[in-house]
């Protein structure tokens, strides 16, 4: 069910949410968090809502989406859209369109809709503040999720996460490489148990997940790590062998090869935003490994 409210107030929106919940028989008892999504325009709105609704099936939550509309309007105005039932996953979605001065005070508009006694997570699907923890909306959250992938300069965006990092920050680019990290760690946790002497990470120049993967390797091995543009693959070099994990750019099956050993084919499709978001909502504590990977990017050589 979708209900539109034009030129409304936070009290009226809250009243409508209660009515819709009662009519639909929905309960808030199972809500485990409040997810606040900060989008820049309508272009990313539906994609973000779709991902949030998908994630809410694993993490029942209230989703609050803020959209700035016509910040130059003389009169402030609040428009809202409420979604419950199958249109909202396992929760409810509140879309808040902020006009005029309200566009600069999204935090004040969001507060009345935060579920009591539940953690708050904020997600910026495209453009994120330089220091998410100091952003007015970011201050409401224990977990702050950014995504460097769609930034105008993805490499600069992922590098900028380090100086503005605070405990609880993470990026979708990090969860995109979860399976890559697991497969690489598993491959080297076998004989001959030699240390990795160097590594090469290759792929698209505009894929920040590969930059943070290179940073993770740089934080873990005592040797040079090189990031290049080319076919999608990671090479780990040690004294007696080279371990290579590769995949076609748009493929779903990866190849794991090791010197003098049979080649293995493994499922390794590119993870989409909704999967990554669901993973990021599984933990609300600090991700120290992500922080170390960000710091490791400065030790990566680019060619």
C-alpha positions in Angstrom: 0.0 0.0 0.0 1.3 3.5 -0.9 -0.1 6.7 0.5 1.0 10.2 -0.7 0.8 13.2 1.7 1.3 16.7 0.2 2.3 19.8 2.3 2.0 17.8 5.5 3.5 17.7 9.0 5.5 15.2 11.0 2.5 14.7 13.3 0.2 13.9 10.4 2.7 11.5 8.9 3.1 9.6 12.2 -0.7 9.4 12.5 -1.0 7.9 9.0 1.8 5.4 9.7 -0.2 4.2 12.8 -3.4 4.0 10.8 -1.8 2.0 8.0 -0.1 -0.4 10.4 -3.4 -1.0 12.1 -5.3 -1.5 8.9 -2.7 -3.8 7.5 -2.1 -5.7 10.7 1.6 -4.9 10.7 3.5 -4.8 14.0 6.6 -2.9 15.0 7.7 -5.4 17.6 10.1 -7.1 15.2 11.9 -4.0 14.0 15.6 -4.3 14.7 16.8 -0.9 13.5 15.9 2.3 11.7 17.6 2.8 8.3 17.9 6.3 7.1 18.7 6.7 3.4 19.9 10.1 2.1 19.5 10.4 -1.6 20.2 13.5 -3.8 17.4 13.2 -6.3 14.6 11.0 -7.7 17.0 9.2 -10.0 18.4 7.2 -7.2 15.3 7.1 -5.0 13.7 3.9 -6.4 17.0 2.0 -6.6 17.7 2.9 -3.0 14.2 2.0 -1.8 14.4 -1.3 -3.6 17.7 -2.2 -2.0 16.5 -1.1 1.4 13.3 -3.2 1.1 15.3 -6.2 0.1 17.7 -5.8 3.1 14.7 -5.3 5.4 13.6 -8.9 4.7 16.7 -10.0 6.6 16.7 -7.0 9.0 13.1 -5.9 9.7 13.3 -2.1 10.0 11.7 1.2 9.3 13.2 2.9 6.3 13.3 6.7 6.1 14.4 8.3 2.9 15.1 12.0 2.6 15.0 13.7 -0.8 15.9 17.4 -1.1 13.5 19.2 -3.5 13.9 22.8 -4.6 16.0 24.1 -1.7 15.6 27.6 -3.1 11.8 27.6 -2.5 10.6 30.6 -0.5 8.3 28.6 1.7 9.4 25.3 3.5 7.2 22.4 2.7 7.2 18.7 3.6 5.7 16.1 1.2 5.7 12.4 2.2 5.0 9.0 0.7 4.3 6.1 3.0 4.7 2.5 1.9 3.7 -0.6 3.9 3.1 -4.2 3.0 4.9 -5.8 0.1 5.8 -2.3 -1.2 8.1 -1.9 1.8 9.7 -5.4 2.3 9.5 -6.5 5.9 9.1 -3.0 7.3 7.7 0.3 6.3 9.1 3.0 4.1 8.7 6.8 4.8 9.9 9.0 1.9 10.3 12.6 3.0 10.6 15.3 0.3 12.1 18.4 1.8 11.4 21.8 0.1 13.0 25.2 0.9 14.8 25.6 4.2 13.8 22.1 5.3 16.3 20.6 2.8 19.1 21.9 5.1 17.5 20.4 8.2 16.9 16.8 7.3 18.1 15.6 10.7 15.3 17.5 12.5 12.7 16.1 10.2 14.0 12.5 10.5 14.1 12.4 14.3 10.3 12.1 15.0 10.3 8.9 12.9 13.1 7.0 14.5 12.0 3.9 16.2 12.6 4.0 20.0 15.3 1.9 21.6 16.6 0.6 18.2 19.9 1.5 16.6 20.0 3.9 13.6 22.0 3.3 10.4 22.5 5.9 7.8 23.2 5.1 4.1 24.3 7.5 1.4 23.8 5.6 -1.9 25.8 8.1 -4.1 27.2 11.3 -2.6 28.4 11.1 1.0 29.8 13.8 3.3 33.6 14.0 3.7 33.2 13.1 7.4 30.0 11.0 7.7 30.1 11.0 11.6 30.0 14.8 11.7 27.1 15.1 9.2 23.9 16.2 11.0 22.1 13.0 9.9 25.2 10.9 10.4 25.3 12.0 14.0 22.1 10.1 14.6 23.6 6.8 13.6 25.8 4.1 15.1 26.6 2.8 11.6 27.2 4.9 8.5 27.3 3.3 5.1 28.8 5.1 2.0 29.3 3.9 -1.6 32.3 5.2 -3.6 31.2 3.2 -6.7 29.0 5.9 -8.2 31.1 8.9 -7.3 32.4 11.1 -10.1 36.0 10.0 -9.1 35.7 6.6 -7.4 39.3 6.3 -6.5 39.4 9.7 -4.9 36.1 8.9 -3.1 37.4 5.7 -1.5 40.7 7.4 -0.6 38.8 10.2 1.1 37.1 7.7 3.5 40.3 7.4 5.5 40.8 11.0 6.8 37.1 11.3 7.5 36.9 7.8 9.1 35.1 7.2 12.5 34.3 4.0 14.3 31.1 2.6 12.6 31.9 3.8 9.1 31.9 1.4 6.1 31.5 1.5 2.4 29.6 -0.8 -0.1 32.9 -1.2 -2.0 34.2 -3.2 1.0 31.3 -5.7 1.1 31.6 -6.2 -2.6 34.9 -8.0 -2.1 33.9 -10.2 0.8 33.9 -13.4 -1.3 37.1 -12.4 -3.0 38.8 -12.0 0.3 37.5 -15.3 1.6 38.6 -17.2 -1.5 42.1 -15.7 -1.5 42.5 -16.3 2.2 41.4 -19.9 1.8 43.8 -20.4 -1.2 46.9 -19.4 0.7 45.9 -21.2 3.9 47.2 -24.4 2.3 50.7 -25.9 1.8 53.4 -24.7 1.2 52.4 -22.1 3.8 55.0 -19.6 2.5 54.5 -15.9 3.1 53.1 -13.8 0.2 56.0 -11.7 -1.3 54.0 -9.5 -3.6 50.5 -9.0 -5.1 48.9 -7.6 -8.2 45.3 -6.4 -8.4 43.9 -5.8 -11.9 40.6 -4.6 -13.2 38.6 -1.5 -14.2 40.1 1.9 -13.1 36.6 2.9 -11.9 36.0 0.0 -9.5 36.9 1.2 -6.0 36.2 -2.3 -4.6 39.5 -3.3 -6.3 41.3 -0.4 -4.7 40.2 -1.3 -1.2 41.0 -5.0 -2.0 44.5 -3.8 -2.9 44.6 -1.8 0.3 43.5 -4.9 2.3 46.4 -7.0 0.8 48.9 -4.2 1.5 47.8 -4.2 5.1 48.3 -7.9 5.3 51.4 -8.8 3.5 55.1 -7.7 3.9 55.7 -6.9 0.2 54.7 -4.6 -2.6 51.1 -4.5 -3.9 50.4 -3.2 -7.4 47.1 -2.0 -8.8 46.8 -2.0 -12.6 44.1 -1.5 -15.2 43.3 -4.6 -17.2 41.5 -8.0 -16.9 39.8 -8.7 -13.6 42.2 -10.7 -11.5 44.3 -10.9 -8.3 47.8 -12.5 -8.3 49.5 -13.5 -5.1 53.2 -14.4 -5.5 55.3 -16.4 -3.1 58.5 -18.3 -3.4 57.3 -21.6 -4.9 54.0 -20.6 -6.6 51.6 -17.9 -7.9 48.0 -18.0 -6.9 45.7 -16.3 -9.4 42.0 -15.6 -8.9 40.4 -14.2 -12.1 36.9 -13.7 -13.6 35.5 -12.2 -16.8 34.4 -8.6 -16.1 30.7 -9.5 -16.5 31.0 -13.2 -15.7 29.7 -15.2 -12.7 32.3 -17.9 -12.6 35.9 -17.3 -11.4 39.0 -19.3 -12.1 41.4 -20.1 -9.3 44.8 -21.3 -10.6 48.0 -22.2 -8.7 51.4 -23.2 -10.0 51.5 -27.0 -10.8 48.0 -27.6 -9.5 44.6 -28.2 -11.2 42.5 -25.2 -12.1 39.3 -24.7 -10.0 36.1 -23.0 -11.2 34.2 -21.1 -8.5 30.9 -19.1 -8.4 31.8 -15.5 -7.9 29.3 -13.1 -9.5 29.5 -9.4 -8.8 27.5 -8.5 -5.8 24.7 -6.0 -6.3 23.9 -3.1 -3.9 21.0 -4.9 -2.1 23.2 -7.9 -1.2 26.0 -5.6 0.1 23.6 -3.5 2.1 22.1 -6.5 3.7 25.6 -7.7 4.7 26.5 -4.3 6.1 23.4 -4.3 8.3 24.6 -7.6 10.0 27.1 -5.8 12.1 26.8 -2.5 14.0 30.2 -2.4 15.6 33.4 -1.0 14.3 35.0 -2.7 11.3 38.7 -2.5 12.1 39.8 -4.6 9.1 38.0 -2.1 6.8 39.8 0.8 8.5 43.2 -1.0 8.0 42.3 -1.6 4.3 41.7 2.1 3.8 45.0 2.9 5.4 46.7 0.3 3.1 45.6 2.0 -0.1 48.4 4.6 0.5 50.9 1.8 0.3 49.6 0.5 -3.1 51.6 1.3 -6.3 49.4 2.4 -9.2 50.4 1.6 -12.8 
